[in-house]
């Protein structure tokens, strides 16, 4: 076992229980542009600050034994933003290799067809390079839509029925079949236990609509670049105090 692997789960803040840690934490990383505007800075620097925050949060997640972290980095609706903002984000995504450390496995979900070819090459290369890593699984949702994810899964199921690859009674098309076709099928734990949204907004914004059915939702008023270790601990303490009944009594 490597020295890095040996530290996983150690250094857990005393207020947290290792047995109650979520397996999958998702971040709706909102507030990068707002953070920059408040400081009179260009939006590009806000996104860079957000990246630094994510580096720290993924380090803490790995250290505390969380298995999967997903980050809603760019939605299908974000193309409506100013071209300069979109271009700076696409350039920043080229630096995904900076997260290739400590045995992290990197995956990307979303519609890649609209992404620049150079970015698609970076994504494909990183996924191939890290696919056998058994550390933290870091999932970037880029040009992602929860509605599109459900739609593409439905189309894939219909295609399998048409081609005779999925046969039997219609009742056999159940939640498990859908789970297998959603883009989060790349993860051992595809459904987030905890969703953290920053900047004070309280909505899902078309993120993982199927997968979040029983997720706990934590909303922070802080912009994503200002979301620090103590804020993460606060969210995790709140999560561990929840009585998760999954629709039961």
PATI-553981 format. One record per atom (N, C-alpha, C): residue number from 1; residue in one letter; atom name; x, y, z. Coordinates in steps of 0.2 Angstrom, whole numbers. Layout:
BEGIN
{NUM,"a","CA",{X,Y,Z}} ...
//
This chain:
BEGIN
{1,"x","N",{4,-6,0}} {1,"x","CA",{0,0,0}} {1,"x","C",{4,6,0}} {2,"x","N",{3,11,-4}} {2,"x","CA",{7,17,-5}} {2,"x","C",{5,22,1}} {3,"x","N",{10,26,3}} {3,"x","CA",{9,31,8}} {3,"x","C",{3,35,7}} {4,"x","N",{1,37,1}} {4,"x","CA",{-5,41,0}} {4,"x","C",{-11,37,2}} {5,"x","N",{-11,30,-1}} {5,"x","CA",{-17,26,1}} {5,"x","C",{-18,25,8}} {6,"x","N",{-12,25,12}} {6,"x","CA",{-13,23,19}} {6,"x","C",{-16,29,23}} {7,"x","N",{-16,35,20}} {7,"x","CA",{-19,41,23}} {7,"x","C",{-26,42,22}} {8,"x","N",{-29,38,17}} {8,"x","CA",{-36,38,16}} {8,"x","C",{-41,37,22}} {9,"x","N",{-45,41,24}} {9,"x","CA",{-49,40,30}} {9,"x","C",{-46,42,36}} {10,"x","N",{-40,44,36}} {10,"x","CA",{-37,47,42}} {10,"x","C",{-37,54,42}} {11,"x","N",{-36,57,47}} {11,"x","CA",{-37,65,48}} {11,"x","C",{-44,67,47}} {12,"x","N",{-49,63,48}} {12,"x","CA",{-56,64,48}} {12,"x","C",{-57,69,54}} {13,"x","N",{-60,75,53}} {13,"x","CA",{-62,79,58}} {13,"x","C",{-66,75,64}} {14,"x","N",{-65,77,70}} {14,"x","CA",{-68,73,75}} {14,"x","C",{-76,74,75}} {15,"x","N",{-78,79,72}} {15,"x","CA",{-86,80,72}} {15,"x","C",{-89,75,67}} {16,"x","N",{-85,72,63}} {16,"x","CA",{-88,67,58}} {16,"x","C",{-87,60,59}} {17,"x","N",{-91,56,57}} {17,"x","CA",{-91,49,58}} {17,"x","C",{-89,45,52}} {18,"x","N",{-84,41,52}} {18,"x","CA",{-82,38,46}} {18,"x","C",{-87,33,43}} {19,"x","N",{-91,30,48}} {19,"x","CA",{-96,25,46}} {19,"x","C",{-102,29,42}} {20,"x","N",{-103,35,43}} {20,"x","CA",{-109,39,41}} {20,"x","C",{-107,44,35}} {21,"x","N",{-100,43,32}} {21,"x","CA",{-98,47,27}} {21,"x","C",{-102,45,20}} {22,"x","N",{-104,50,16}} {22,"x","CA",{-107,48,10}} {22,"x","C",{-102,45,5}} {23,"x","N",{-105,41,1}} {23,"x","CA",{-101,37,-4}} {23,"x","C",{-99,42,-10}} {24,"x","N",{-104,46,-12}} {24,"x","CA",{-104,50,-18}} {24,"x","C",{-107,57,-16}} {25,"x","N",{-102,62,-17}} {25,"x","CA",{-104,69,-16}} {25,"x","C",{-104,73,-22}} {26,"x","N",{-109,76,-24}} {26,"x","CA",{-110,80,-30}} {26,"x","C",{-110,88,-28}} {27,"x","N",{-106,92,-32}} {27,"x","CA",{-106,99,-32}} {27,"x","C",{-109,102,-38}} {28,"x","N",{-114,107,-36}} {28,"x","CA",{-116,111,-41}} {28,"x","C",{-112,118,-40}} {29,"x","N",{-107,119,-44}} {29,"x","CA",{-102,124,-42}} {29,"x","C",{-104,130,-45}} {30,"x","N",{-108,134,-41}} {30,"x","CA",{-111,140,-43}} {30,"x","C",{-107,146,-40}} {31,"x","N",{-106,152,-43}} {31,"x","CA",{-104,158,-40}} {31,"x","C",{-97,160,-42}} {32,"x","N",{-94,156,-47}} {32,"x","CA",{-87,159,-49}} {32,"x","C",{-87,166,-52}} {33,"x","N",{-92,167,-57}} {33,"x","CA",{-92,174,-60}} {33,"x","C",{-94,179,-55}} {34,"x","N",{-99,177,-50}} {34,"x","CA",{-101,182,-45}} {34,"x","C",{-95,184,-40}} {35,"x","N",{-91,179,-39}} {35,"x","CA",{-85,180,-35}} {35,"x","C",{-80,185,-38}} {36,"x","N",{-79,184,-45}} {36,"x","CA",{-75,188,-48}} {36,"x","C",{-78,195,-49}} {37,"x","N",{-85,196,-50}} {37,"x","CA",{-88,202,-51}} {37,"x","C",{-87,206,-44}} {38,"x","N",{-88,203,-39}} {38,"x","CA",{-87,206,-32}} {38,"x","C",{-80,209,-31}} {39,"x","N",{-75,207,-34}} {39,"x","CA",{-69,209,-34}} {39,"x","C",{-66,213,-39}} {40,"x","N",{-71,215,-44}} {40,"x","CA",{-69,218,-50}} {40,"x","C",{-64,215,-54}} {41,"x","N",{-65,208,-55}} {41,"x","CA",{-60,204,-59}} {41,"x","C",{-64,201,-65}} {42,"x","N",{-61,199,-70}} {42,"x","CA",{-64,196,-76}} {42,"x","C",{-66,189,-74}} {43,"x","N",{-72,187,-77}} {43,"x","CA",{-75,180,-75}} {43,"x","C",{-70,175,-76}} {44,"x","N",{-65,175,-80}} {44,"x","CA",{-60,170,-81}} {44,"x","C",{-56,169,-75}} {45,"x","N",{-55,174,-71}} {45,"x","CA",{-51,173,-64}} {45,"x","C",{-56,170,-59}} {46,"x","N",{-62,171,-60}} {46,"x","CA",{-67,168,-55}} {46,"x","C",{-67,160,-57}} {47,"x","N",{-67,158,-63}} {47,"x","CA",{-66,151,-65}} {47,"x","C",{-60,148,-62}} {48,"x","N",{-54,151,-63}} {48,"x","CA",{-48,149,-60}} {48,"x","C",{-48,148,-53}} {49,"x","N",{-51,153,-49}} {49,"x","CA",{-52,152,-42}} {49,"x","C",{-56,146,-40}} {50,"x","N",{-62,145,-44}} {50,"x","CA",{-66,139,-43}} {50,"x","C",{-62,133,-44}} {51,"x","N",{-57,132,-49}} {51,"x","CA",{-53,127,-50}} {51,"x","C",{-49,125,-44}} {52,"x","N",{-46,130,-41}} {52,"x","CA",{-42,129,-35}} {52,"x","C",{-46,127,-29}} {53,"x","N",{-52,129,-29}} {53,"x","CA",{-57,127,-23}} {53,"x","C",{-58,119,-25}} {54,"x","N",{-59,117,-31}} {54,"x","CA",{-61,110,-32}} {54,"x","C",{-55,106,-31}} {55,"x","N",{-49,108,-32}} {55,"x","CA",{-43,104,-31}} {55,"x","C",{-43,103,-23}} {56,"x","N",{-44,108,-19}} {56,"x","CA",{-44,107,-12}} {56,"x","C",{-49,102,-10}} {57,"x","N",{-55,103,-13}} {57,"x","CA",{-61,99,-11}} {57,"x","C",{-60,91,-13}} {58,"x","N",{-57,90,-18}} {58,"x","CA",{-56,83,-21}} {58,"x","C",{-51,80,-16}} {59,"x","N",{-46,84,-14}} {59,"x","CA",{-40,81,-10}} {59,"x","C",{-44,79,-3}} {60,"x","N",{-48,84,0}} {60,"x","CA",{-51,82,6}} {60,"x","C",{-56,76,5}} {61,"x","N",{-59,76,0}} {61,"x","CA",{-64,70,-1}} {61,"x","C",{-60,63,-1}} {62,"x","N",{-54,63,-5}} {62,"x","CA",{-50,57,-5}} {62,"x","C",{-48,56,2}} {63,"x","N",{-45,61,5}} {63,"x","CA",{-42,60,12}} {63,"x","C",{-47,57,17}} {64,"x","N",{-54,59,16}} {64,"x","CA",{-59,57,21}} {64,"x","C",{-63,51,19}} {65,"x","N",{-61,48,14}} {65,"x","CA",{-64,41,12}} {65,"x","C",{-70,42,7}} {66,"x","N",{-71,47,5}} {66,"x","CA",{-77,48,0}} {66,"x","C",{-75,45,-7}} {67,"x","N",{-79,41,-10}} {67,"x","CA",{-77,37,-16}} {67,"x","C",{-78,40,-22}} {68,"x","N",{-83,44,-23}} {68,"x","CA",{-85,48,-29}} {68,"x","C",{-87,55,-28}} {69,"x","N",{-84,59,-32}} {69,"x","CA",{-85,66,-32}} {69,"x","C",{-87,68,-39}} {70,"x","N",{-93,71,-40}} {70,"x","CA",{-95,74,-46}} {70,"x","C",{-96,81,-46}} {71,"x","N",{-94,85,-52}} {71,"x","CA",{-94,92,-52}} {71,"x","C",{-98,94,-58}} {72,"x","N",{-103,98,-57}} {72,"x","CA",{-107,101,-63}} {72,"x","C",{-104,107,-65}} {73,"x","N",{-99,106,-70}} {73,"x","CA",{-95,111,-72}} {73,"x","C",{-97,115,-78}} {74,"x","N",{-102,112,-82}} {74,"x","CA",{-104,116,-88}} {74,"x","C",{-111,113,-90}} {75,"x","N",{-116,117,-90}} {75,"x","CA",{-122,114,-92}} {75,"x","C",{-124,115,-100}} {76,"x","N",{-129,112,-103}} {76,"x","CA",{-130,113,-109}} {76,"x","C",{-133,120,-110}} {77,"x","N",{-136,123,-105}} {77,"x","CA",{-138,130,-105}} {77,"x","C",{-133,135,-105}} {78,"x","N",{-127,133,-102}} {78,"x","CA",{-121,138,-102}} {78,"x","C",{-119,141,-108}} {79,"x","N",{-120,138,-114}} {79,"x","CA",{-118,140,-120}} {79,"x","C",{-122,147,-121}} {80,"x","N",{-127,149,-118}} {80,"x","CA",{-130,155,-119}} {80,"x","C",{-126,161,-116}} {81,"x","N",{-121,159,-112}} {81,"x","CA",{-117,165,-109}} {81,"x","C",{-112,168,-114}} {82,"x","N",{-109,174,-112}} {82,"x","CA",{-105,178,-117}} {82,"x","C",{-100,173,-120}} {83,"x","N",{-98,174,-126}} {83,"x","CA",{-93,170,-130}} {83,"x","C",{-87,170,-126}} {84,"x","N",{-84,175,-123}} {84,"x","CA",{-78,176,-120}} {84,"x","C",{-78,171,-114}} {85,"x","N",{-84,171,-110}} {85,"x","CA",{-84,167,-104}} {85,"x","C",{-84,160,-106}} {86,"x","N",{-88,158,-111}} {86,"x","CA",{-88,151,-113}} {86,"x","C",{-81,149,-116}} {87,"x","N",{-77,153,-119}} {87,"x","CA",{-71,151,-122}} {87,"x","C",{-66,150,-116}} {88,"x","N",{-66,154,-111}} {88,"x","CA",{-62,154,-105}} {88,"x","C",{-63,147,-102}} {89,"x","N",{-69,145,-101}} {89,"x","CA",{-71,139,-98}} {89,"x","C",{-68,133,-102}} {90,"x","N",{-69,133,-108}} {90,"x","CA",{-67,128,-112}} {90,"x","C",{-59,127,-112}} {91,"x","N",{-56,133,-112}} {91,"x","CA",{-48,133,-111}} {91,"x","C",{-46,130,-104}} {92,"x","N",{-50,132,-99}} {92,"x","CA",{-49,129,-92}} {92,"x","C",{-50,122,-92}} {93,"x","N",{-55,119,-95}} {93,"x","CA",{-56,112,-95}} {93,"x","C",{-50,108,-98}} {94,"x","N",{-46,111,-102}} {94,"x","CA",{-40,108,-105}} {94,"x","C",{-35,106,-100}} {95,"x","N",{-36,109,-94}} {95,"x","CA",{-32,107,-88}} {95,"x","C",{-34,102,-84}} {96,"x","N",{-39,98,-86}} {96,"x","CA",{-41,92,-82}} {96,"x","C",{-36,88,-80}} {97,"x","N",{-30,87,-83}} {97,"x","CA",{-25,83,-81}} {97,"x","C",{-22,85,-75}} {98,"x","N",{-23,91,-72}} {98,"x","CA",{-21,93,-66}} {98,"x","C",{-24,89,-60}} {99,"x","N",{-29,86,-61}} {99,"x","CA",{-33,82,-56}} {99,"x","C",{-30,74,-57}} {100,"x","N",{-26,73,-61}} {100,"x","CA",{-23,66,-62}} {100,"x","C",{-18,65,-57}} {101,"x","N",{-20,64,-51}} {101,"x","CA",{-15,63,-45}} {101,"x","C",{-18,58,-40}} {102,"x","N",{-14,55,-36}} {102,"x","CA",{-16,51,-30}} {102,"x","C",{-20,45,-32}} {103,"x","N",{-19,43,-38}} {103,"x","CA",{-23,37,-41}} {103,"x","C",{-30,39,-42}} {104,"x","N",{-32,45,-44}} {104,"x","CA",{-39,47,-45}} {104,"x","C",{-41,45,-52}} {105,"x","N",{-47,42,-53}} {105,"x","CA",{-50,40,-59}} {105,"x","C",{-54,46,-61}} {106,"x","N",{-53,48,-68}} {106,"x","CA",{-57,54,-70}} {106,"x","C",{-62,52,-76}} {107,"x","N",{-68,54,-75}} {107,"x","CA",{-73,52,-80}} {107,"x","C",{-76,59,-82}} {108,"x","N",{-79,59,-88}} {108,"x","CA",{-83,65,-90}} {108,"x","C",{-90,63,-93}} {109,"x","N",{-95,66,-91}} {109,"x","CA",{-102,64,-93}} {109,"x","C",{-105,71,-97}} {110,"x","N",{-109,70,-101}} {110,"x","CA",{-112,75,-105}} {110,"x","C",{-111,74,-113}} {111,"x","N",{-114,78,-116}} {111,"x","CA",{-114,78,-124}} {111,"x","C",{-108,81,-126}} {112,"x","N",{-103,76,-128}} {112,"x","CA",{-97,79,-131}} {112,"x","C",{-96,81,-138}} {113,"x","N",{-102,80,-141}} {113,"x","CA",{-102,82,-149}} {113,"x","C",{-101,89,-150}} {114,"x","N",{-103,94,-145}} {114,"x","CA",{-102,101,-146}} {114,"x","C",{-95,104,-143}} {115,"x","N",{-92,99,-140}} {115,"x","CA",{-85,102,-137}} {115,"x","C",{-80,102,-142}} {116,"x","N",{-75,107,-141}} {116,"x","CA",{-70,107,-146}} {116,"x","C",{-66,101,-146}} {117,"x","N",{-64,99,-152}} {117,"x","CA",{-60,93,-153}} {117,"x","C",{-54,92,-149}} {118,"x","N",{-50,97,-148}} {118,"x","CA",{-45,97,-143}} {118,"x","C",{-47,95,-136}} {119,"x","N",{-52,97,-134}} {119,"x","CA",{-55,95,-127}} {119,"x","C",{-57,88,-127}} {120,"x","N",{-61,86,-132}} {120,"x","CA",{-63,79,-133}} {120,"x","C",{-57,74,-132}} {121,"x","N",{-51,76,-135}} {121,"x","CA",{-45,72,-135}} {121,"x","C",{-42,72,-128}} {122,"x","N",{-42,78,-125}} {122,"x","CA",{-40,78,-118}} {122,"x","C",{-44,73,-113}} {123,"x","N",{-51,73,-114}} {123,"x","CA",{-55,69,-110}} {123,"x","C",{-54,62,-112}} {124,"x","N",{-54,60,-118}} {124,"x","CA",{-53,53,-120}} {124,"x","C",{-46,50,-117}} {125,"x","N",{-41,54,-118}} {125,"x","CA",{-34,52,-116}} {125,"x","C",{-34,51,-108}} {126,"x","N",{-37,56,-104}} {126,"x","CA",{-37,55,-97}} {126,"x","C",{-42,49,-95}} {127,"x","N",{-47,48,-98}} {127,"x","CA",{-52,43,-96}} {127,"x","C",{-48,36,-97}} {128,"x","N",{-44,36,-103}} {128,"x","CA",{-41,29,-104}} {128,"x","C",{-35,29,-99}} {129,"x","N",{-31,34,-98}} {129,"x","CA",{-26,34,-94}} {129,"x","C",{-27,32,-86}} {130,"x","N",{-33,34,-84}} {130,"x","CA",{-35,33,-77}} {130,"x","C",{-40,28,-76}} {131,"x","N",{-42,24,-81}} {131,"x","CA",{-48,20,-80}} {131,"x","C",{-47,14,-75}} {132,"x","N",{-41,12,-74}} {132,"x","CA",{-39,7,-69}} {132,"x","C",{-37,10,-62}} {133,"x","N",{-37,16,-61}} {133,"x","CA",{-35,19,-55}} {133,"x","C",{-41,17,-50}} {134,"x","N",{-39,16,-44}} {134,"x","CA",{-44,14,-39}} {134,"x","C",{-44,19,-33}} {135,"x","N",{-42,25,-34}} {135,"x","CA",{-43,30,-29}} {135,"x","C",{-50,34,-30}} {136,"x","N",{-50,40,-28}} {136,"x","CA",{-56,44,-29}} {136,"x","C",{-58,44,-36}} {137,"x","N",{-65,43,-37}} {137,"x","CA",{-68,44,-44}} {137,"x","C",{-70,51,-45}} {138,"x","N",{-67,55,-49}} {138,"x","CA",{-69,61,-50}} {138,"x","C",{-73,62,-57}} {139,"x","N",{-79,64,-57}} {139,"x","CA",{-83,64,-63}} {139,"x","C",{-85,72,-64}} {140,"x","N",{-83,74,-70}} {140,"x","CA",{-85,81,-73}} {140,"x","C",{-91,80,-77}} {141,"x","N",{-96,84,-76}} {141,"x","CA",{-101,85,-80}} {141,"x","C",{-101,91,-84}} {142,"x","N",{-99,90,-91}} {142,"x","CA",{-97,95,-95}} {142,"x","C",{-102,95,-101}} {143,"x","N",{-105,100,-103}} {143,"x","CA",{-111,100,-108}} {143,"x","C",{-116,95,-106}} {144,"x","N",{-118,95,-100}} {144,"x","CA",{-122,90,-97}} {144,"x","C",{-129,93,-95}} {145,"x","N",{-134,88,-97}} {145,"x","CA",{-141,90,-95}} {145,"x","C",{-144,84,-92}} {146,"x","N",{-148,84,-87}} {146,"x","CA",{-151,78,-84}} {146,"x","C",{-156,76,-88}} {147,"x","N",{-160,80,-91}} {147,"x","CA",{-165,78,-96}} {147,"x","C",{-162,74,-102}} {148,"x","N",{-157,77,-105}} {148,"x","CA",{-154,74,-110}} {148,"x","C",{-151,67,-108}} {149,"x","N",{-149,66,-102}} {149,"x","CA",{-146,60,-100}} {149,"x","C",{-152,55,-100}} {150,"x","N",{-158,56,-97}} {150,"x","CA",{-163,52,-97}} {150,"x","C",{-166,50,-104}} {151,"x","N",{-166,55,-108}} {151,"x","CA",{-168,54,-115}} {151,"x","C",{-163,50,-119}} {152,"x","N",{-156,51,-118}} {152,"x","CA",{-152,46,-122}} {152,"x","C",{-152,39,-119}} {153,"x","N",{-153,39,-113}} {153,"x","CA",{-154,32,-110}} {153,"x","C",{-160,28,-113}} {154,"x","N",{-166,32,-113}} {154,"x","CA",{-172,29,-116}} {154,"x","C",{-171,27,-123}} {155,"x","N",{-167,31,-127}} {155,"x","CA",{-166,29,-134}} {155,"x","C",{-162,23,-135}} {156,"x","N",{-157,23,-130}} {156,"x","CA",{-152,17,-130}} {156,"x","C",{-156,10,-129}} {157,"x","N",{-161,11,-124}} {157,"x","CA",{-165,5,-122}} {157,"x","C",{-170,3,-128}} {158,"x","N",{-173,8,-131}} {158,"x","CA",{-177,7,-137}} {158,"x","C",{-173,4,-142}} {159,"x","N",{-167,6,-143}} {159,"x","CA",{-163,3,-149}} {159,"x","C",{-161,-4,-147}} {160,"x","N",{-160,-6,-141}} {160,"x","CA",{-158,-13,-139}} {160,"x","C",{-165,-17,-140}} {161,"x","N",{-170,-15,-138}} {161,"x","CA",{-177,-18,-140}} {161,"x","C",{-177,-20,-147}} {162,"x","N",{-176,-14,-151}} {162,"x","CA",{-177,-15,-158}} {162,"x","C",{-172,-20,-161}} {163,"x","N",{-166,-20,-159}} {163,"x","CA",{-161,-25,-161}} {163,"x","C",{-161,-32,-158}} {164,"x","N",{-166,-33,-154}} {164,"x","CA",{-167,-39,-151}} {164,"x","C",{-162,-41,-145}} {165,"x","N",{-158,-36,-143}} {165,"x","CA",{-153,-36,-137}} {165,"x","C",{-156,-36,-131}} {166,"x","N",{-163,-34,-130}} {166,"x","CA",{-166,-33,-124}} {166,"x","C",{-173,-36,-126}} {167,"x","N",{-175,-42,-123}} {167,"x","CA",{-181,-45,-125}} {167,"x","C",{-184,-47,-118}} {168,"x","N",{-191,-49,-119}} {168,"x","CA",{-195,-51,-113}} {168,"x","C",{-201,-46,-112}} {169,"x","N",{-204,-47,-106}} {169,"x","CA",{-210,-43,-105}} {169,"x","C",{-208,-35,-104}} {170,"x","N",{-212,-31,-105}} {170,"x","CA",{-211,-24,-104}} {170,"x","C",{-209,-22,-97}} {171,"x","N",{-212,-26,-92}} {171,"x","CA",{-210,-25,-85}} {171,"x","C",{-203,-26,-84}} {172,"x","N",{-200,-29,-88}} {172,"x","CA",{-192,-30,-87}} {172,"x","C",{-188,-24,-88}} {173,"x","N",{-191,-19,-91}} {173,"x","CA",{-187,-13,-92}} {173,"x","C",{-189,-9,-85}} {174,"x","N",{-184,-10,-80}} {174,"x","CA",{-185,-7,-74}} {174,"x","C",{-180,-2,-72}} {175,"x","N",{-179,0,-66}} {175,"x","CA",{-175,5,-64}} {175,"x","C",{-167,3,-65}} {176,"x","N",{-166,-3,-64}} {176,"x","CA",{-159,-6,-65}} {176,"x","C",{-157,-5,-73}} {177,"x","N",{-162,-7,-77}} {177,"x","CA",{-160,-6,-84}} {177,"x","C",{-159,1,-86}} {178,"x","N",{-163,6,-83}} {178,"x","CA",{-162,13,-84}} {178,"x","C",{-155,15,-81}} {179,"x","N",{-153,13,-75}} {179,"x","CA",{-147,15,-72}} {179,"x","C",{-141,13,-77}} {180,"x","N",{-142,7,-80}} {180,"x","CA",{-136,4,-84}} {180,"x","C",{-135,9,-90}} {181,"x","N",{-140,12,-92}} {181,"x","CA",{-139,16,-98}} {181,"x","C",{-138,24,-97}} {182,"x","N",{-139,26,-91}} {182,"x","CA",{-137,33,-89}} {182,"x","C",{-130,34,-89}} {183,"x","N",{-128,40,-91}} {183,"x","CA",{-120,41,-91}} {183,"x","C",{-117,40,-85}} {184,"x","N",{-120,40,-79}} {184,"x","CA",{-117,39,-73}} {184,"x","C",{-115,32,-72}} {185,"x","N",{-117,27,-77}} {185,"x","CA",{-115,20,-76}} {185,"x","C",{-108,19,-76}} {186,"x","N",{-104,24,-77}} {186,"x","CA",{-97,23,-76}} {186,"x","C",{-94,23,-69}} {187,"x","N",{-99,24,-64}} {187,"x","CA",{-97,25,-57}} {187,"x","C",{-100,19,-53}} {188,"x","N",{-96,17,-48}} {188,"x","CA",{-98,11,-43}} {188,"x","C",{-104,14,-39}} {189,"x","N",{-104,20,-37}} {189,"x","CA",{-109,23,-34}} {189,"x","C",{-112,29,-38}} {190,"x","N",{-117,27,-43}} {190,"x","CA",{-119,33,-47}} {190,"x","C",{-123,38,-45}} {191,"x","N",{-127,37,-39}} {191,"x","CA",{-132,41,-36}} {191,"x","C",{-129,45,-31}} {192,"x","N",{-128,52,-31}} {192,"x","CA",{-125,56,-25}} {192,"x","C",{-129,55,-19}} {193,"x","N",{-126,54,-14}} {193,"x","CA",{-129,54,-7}} {193,"x","C",{-130,61,-5}} {194,"x","N",{-126,65,-6}} {194,"x","CA",{-126,72,-4}} {194,"x","C",{-124,77,-10}} {195,"x","N",{-129,82,-11}} {195,"x","CA",{-128,87,-16}} {195,"x","C",{-126,94,-13}} {196,"x","N",{-121,97,-15}} {196,"x","CA",{-119,103,-12}} {196,"x","C",{-120,109,-17}} {197,"x","N",{-124,114,-16}} {197,"x","CA",{-124,119,-21}} {197,"x","C",{-122,126,-18}} {198,"x","N",{-118,129,-21}} {198,"x","CA",{-115,135,-18}} {198,"x","C",{-119,141,-21}} {199,"x","N",{-117,147,-18}} {199,"x","CA",{-119,154,-20}} {199,"x","C",{-126,156,-18}} {200,"x","N",{-130,152,-14}} {200,"x","CA",{-136,153,-12}} {200,"x","C",{-142,151,-16}} {201,"x","N",{-141,149,-22}} {201,"x","CA",{-146,147,-27}} {201,"x","C",{-149,140,-24}} {202,"x","N",{-155,139,-25}} {202,"x","CA",{-159,133,-22}} {202,"x","C",{-163,129,-27}} {203,"x","N",{-159,127,-32}} {203,"x","CA",{-162,123,-38}} {203,"x","C",{-157,118,-40}} {204,"x","N",{-160,113,-44}} {204,"x","CA",{-155,108,-47}} {204,"x","C",{-152,110,-54}} {205,"x","N",{-156,114,-57}} {205,"x","CA",{-153,117,-64}} {205,"x","C",{-152,111,-69}} {206,"x","N",{-156,106,-69}} {206,"x","CA",{-156,101,-74}} {206,"x","C",{-150,96,-73}} {207,"x","N",{-148,95,-67}} {207,"x","CA",{-142,91,-65}} {207,"x","C",{-144,84,-62}} {208,"x","N",{-143,79,-66}} {208,"x","CA",{-144,72,-63}} {208,"x","C",{-151,71,-60}} {209,"x","N",{-156,73,-64}} {209,"x","CA",{-163,72,-62}} {209,"x","C",{-165,66,-60}} {210,"x","N",{-163,60,-63}} {210,"x","CA",{-164,53,-61}} {210,"x","C",{-160,51,-55}} {211,"x","N",{-154,53,-55}} {211,"x","CA",{-150,50,-50}} {211,"x","C",{-151,54,-43}} {212,"x","N",{-154,60,-43}} {212,"x","CA",{-154,64,-37}} {212,"x","C",{-161,62,-33}} {213,"x","N",{-164,57,-35}} {213,"x","CA",{-171,55,-32}} {213,"x","C",{-171,55,-24}} {214,"x","N",{-166,53,-21}} {214,"x","CA",{-165,52,-14}} {214,"x","C",{-159,56,-11}} {215,"x","N",{-156,60,-15}} {215,"x","CA",{-150,64,-12}} {215,"x","C",{-153,69,-7}} {216,"x","N",{-148,70,-3}} {216,"x","CA",{-149,76,2}} {216,"x","C",{-146,82,-1}} {217,"x","N",{-150,87,0}} {217,"x","CA",{-148,94,-4}} {217,"x","C",{-145,99,1}} {218,"x","N",{-139,101,1}} {218,"x","CA",{-136,106,5}} {218,"x","C",{-135,112,1}} {219,"x","N",{-138,118,3}} {219,"x","CA",{-137,124,0}} {219,"x","C",{-132,129,4}} {220,"x","N",{-127,131,1}} {220,"x","CA",{-122,136,4}} {220,"x","C",{-123,143,1}} {221,"x","N",{-123,148,5}} {221,"x","CA",{-123,155,3}} {221,"x","C",{-117,157,0}} {222,"x","N",{-111,153,1}} {222,"x","CA",{-105,155,-1}} {222,"x","C",{-104,154,-9}} {223,"x","N",{-100,158,-12}} {223,"x","CA",{-98,157,-19}} {223,"x","C",{-93,151,-19}} {224,"x","N",{-93,147,-25}} {224,"x","CA",{-89,141,-25}} {224,"x","C",{-82,142,-23}} {225,"x","N",{-78,148,-25}} {225,"x","CA",{-71,149,-24}} {225,"x","C",{-70,150,-16}} {226,"x","N",{-75,152,-13}} {226,"x","CA",{-75,153,-5}} {226,"x","C",{-77,147,-1}} {227,"x","N",{-79,142,-4}} {227,"x","CA",{-81,136,-1}} {227,"x","C",{-75,132,2}} {228,"x","N",{-74,132,8}} {228,"x","CA",{-67,130,11}} {228,"x","C",{-69,123,15}} {229,"x","N",{-63,121,18}} {229,"x","CA",{-64,115,22}} {229,"x","C",{-69,115,27}} {230,"x","N",{-69,121,31}} {230,"x","CA",{-74,121,36}} {230,"x","C",{-81,121,34}} {231,"x","N",{-82,124,28}} {231,"x","CA",{-89,124,25}} {231,"x","C",{-91,116,23}} {232,"x","N",{-86,113,20}} {232,"x","CA",{-87,106,18}} {232,"x","C",{-88,102,24}} {233,"x","N",{-85,103,30}} {233,"x","CA",{-86,99,36}} {233,"x","C",{-93,101,38}} {234,"x","N",{-95,107,38}} {234,"x","CA",{-102,109,40}} {234,"x","C",{-107,105,36}} {235,"x","N",{-106,105,29}} {235,"x","CA",{-111,101,25}} {235,"x","C",{-111,94,27}} {236,"x","N",{-105,91,28}} {236,"x","CA",{-105,84,30}} {236,"x","C",{-108,82,37}} {237,"x","N",{-107,87,41}} {237,"x","CA",{-110,86,48}} {237,"x","C",{-118,86,47}} {238,"x","N",{-120,91,43}} {238,"x","CA",{-128,91,42}} {238,"x","C",{-130,85,39}} {239,"x","N",{-126,82,34}} {239,"x","CA",{-128,76,31}} {239,"x","C",{-129,70,36}} {240,"x","N",{-124,70,40}} {240,"x","CA",{-124,64,45}} {240,"x","C",{-129,65,50}} {241,"x","N",{-132,70,51}} {241,"x","CA",{-138,71,55}} {241,"x","C",{-144,70,52}} {242,"x","N",{-144,69,46}} {242,"x","CA",{-151,68,42}} {242,"x","C",{-153,61,43}} {243,"x","N",{-160,60,44}} {243,"x","CA",{-163,53,44}} {243,"x","C",{-165,51,37}} {244,"x","N",{-161,47,34}} {244,"x","CA",{-162,45,27}} {244,"x","C",{-167,39,27}} {245,"x","N",{-173,40,25}} {245,"x","CA",{-178,35,25}} {245,"x","C",{-179,32,18}} {246,"x","N",{-177,36,13}} {246,"x","CA",{-178,34,6}} {246,"x","C",{-185,32,4}} {247,"x","N",{-190,36,7}} {247,"x","CA",{-197,36,5}} {247,"x","C",{-200,31,10}} {248,"x","N",{-197,28,15}} {248,"x","CA",{-200,24,20}} {248,"x","C",{-202,27,26}} {249,"x","N",{-205,24,31}} {249,"x","CA",{-208,27,37}} {249,"x","C",{-203,30,41}} 
//
